[in-house]
Amino acid sequence: MHSANDMFSFSERGKKILKEVREFVQERIIPLEEKILAKQAITGADWTNWESEPEIIQLKEDAKSRALWNLFLPDLDSGLSNLEYAAVAEETGHSLIAPEVFNCNAPDTGNMEVLWKYGSQEQKDTWLSPLLEGEIRSAFCMTEPDVASSDATNMAASIEERGDKVILNGRKWWSTGLGHPNCKVVIFMGLSDPEGPRHRRHSMVLVPLDTPGVKIERMLPVFNAYDPPFGHGEVSFNNVELPKSAVIAGIGKGFEIAQGRLGPGRIHHCMRLIGTAERALKLMIERGLERIAFGKPIIYLNANQNIVADARMDINMARLLTMQAAHLIDTQGNLAAISEVSQIKVVAPNVACRVIDQAMQMFGGMGLSNDTPLAAMYSYARVLRLADGPDEVHRGLVARWEMKKYKK
């Protein structure tokens, strides 16, 4: 198995954290994964009965006691660069339950980063502190069912100013984390100035989930699975009234915040997918070596060795591209990496989908069942071809930035 640490020079602290996270994932988390995922798989659509797994709670306490906690925020606790955290994210990507164990799970990571960078002191005290402690969870409400949300300017949900209050109306869906029993707050993005400049029309508001007018309508299954205890929910906001102090960074700052939130977050997603693809390749090879068909291990049949070789090369290329984006953000800022971040957002999910699909094929019918983590891993990877911007939008951005080099 290859890893980012094999190819890049990290600080001694970075090396230590990476080694400890890798060991924790392999020795503590993965042995419990099958049991936990099997239990979650039989949980139905009624999110009001979803519960946090006691094994997860214990793992979180153990990780926190070892300072393997909030590693995604280099300015706060970990001291890791984006490049170093990207390597850590790859290790957590080996297991679907690992990111939560280290309090590094989306969308909480992005929400905490928003509050850290843009929140008022009151907002930090009320919401950031308990999120950092892992006492509560959160969701991000941006995507809408009635518009093409790949273009954020299509957003129809509204934020109306009335004196010292704001009134929220609209319907959101695919709000990940909404079904978690500890979800207490969401960030609502809406249109606050429909006639304003294109990128000053939106605002973000912190909404306690128990605010009158907020209603979780349903949980949305992905490939017929509800992903408890997190869930991707549809939620309505009907004349939700909040003080202006709930607005993050002021009216009209929504688009700016969204762009600041997405760069590092996309790197985290992509590096987790690299870890997921690595695990799928490992499972594929182990299965291919142990199963016999037509008198030989199936890994030697047909073009299976070509598949293994292509997977190895694809994963390595995706990792290098993602680490390049992380390095650019560390050294030159988010804007310098805008094309690279879009590149990895296309490449990493597609590579992961392809490798996982090939692993499923090597397993045969078992690969489609819940007897392996492959089906859940594929679902996760396929979602990432849409979440945080679909492939087509990112390809368009890459093309525009590339053509700028040659336009006179």
URBELWO-V124576 format. One record per helix or strand. SS is the DSSP state (2 for helix, 1 for strand). FROM is the first residue (numbers start at 1). TO is the last residue. If there is no record, write none. Layout:
# URBELWO-V124576
SS_FROM_TO + SS_FROM_TO
This chain:
# URBELWO-V124576
2_4_6 + 2_12_41 + 2_47_49 + 2_54_65 + 2_74_78 + 2_82_92 + 2_98_101 + 2_108_118 + 2_121_133 + 1_137_141 + 2_152_154 + 1_158_162 + 1_165_176 + 1_183_191 + 2_198_200 + 1_202_208 + 1_214_219 + 1_222_222 + 1_225_225 + 1_232_243 + 2_244_246 + 1_247_247 + 2_254_290 + 1_292_293 + 1_296_297 + 2_298_300 + 2_304_332 + 2_335_368 + 2_374_383 + 2_391_404
